[in-house]
Each structure stands twice: as structure tokens, then as C-alpha cells.
């Protein structure tokens, strides 16, 4: 697997992080893996919901270290 595409959406509120994630996955095409950084607490709900709705896989998620912020790693089917 290649390194994930990094999308840093920290400092933006819902729905911007999810929209940036969608754009990155759409532009990268099938098999893409994107790592999203966000600090809007709503991303905890929005990103998994978006991934499931679109048929993408949420590979990993959690707190950024050092905080504050969250990360999500999402893949698009090949």
C-alpha cells in the first residue's frame, strides 16, 4: 500500500472536513487511501457515516498525538 493522501481540515467546521475527504477520494480514484485530520468534534460522527454511506472503508481513526484533533484513514474500493 502506498502512503495515504493527507487532507488537513483542522480549523474548519462541519461539513468542510467531510467535503474535503470526499473530494480527495474522488480525485484519487479507485484504491485510494486518504488520511484526514480534523478538529471539529462532529467529524467523529460525520466521517464514519459518510464512509459507510458511500461504501468506503474506515481503516482507522483516533485522537491526534499530540492533540488537539482527530484522524481518520479511509479507503476507496479498487
Buried (B, 14 or more C-beta within 10 A) or exposed (E): EEEBBEBBBBEBEBBBBBBBBBEBBEEBEEEBBBBBBBBBEEBEEBBBEBBEEBEBEBBEBEEEEEEEBBBBBBBBEE
